[in-house]
Amino acid sequence: MSSKLIELGTVREHLADGMSLALGGQSINMNPVELVKETIRAAPGDLELIASPVGGFAADLLIGAGAVKSLEFAQMGLWEFGLAPNMRRLAQEGRLNLKEHT
């Protein structure tokens, strides 16, 4: 069986507009920030983002970069720092489709 692991530098080769992307992590810690930075550099658009188990800092960065059209989540926030600001702003402006699972 071949490995499904890829080098961080090759992330851009695997991204396309409109694809679904799942991010793990928590609100503030255990966020795949380097993966999100590479994704933002690749500049895909209309991503369907799935945040599991909790969406937080890294997911909010991706949303703030304008790459996400929909967000599927159970919880999205930054713990004691409040709601994820980019998610809230885009949701209030009607520019982010939310699929909430609580």
Secondary structure, 3 states (H helix, E strand, C coil): CCCCCCCHHHHHHHCCCCCEEEECCCCCCCCCHHHHHHHHHHCCCCEEEEECCCECHHHHHHHHCCCEEEEEECCEECHHHCECHHHHHHHHCCCCEEEECC
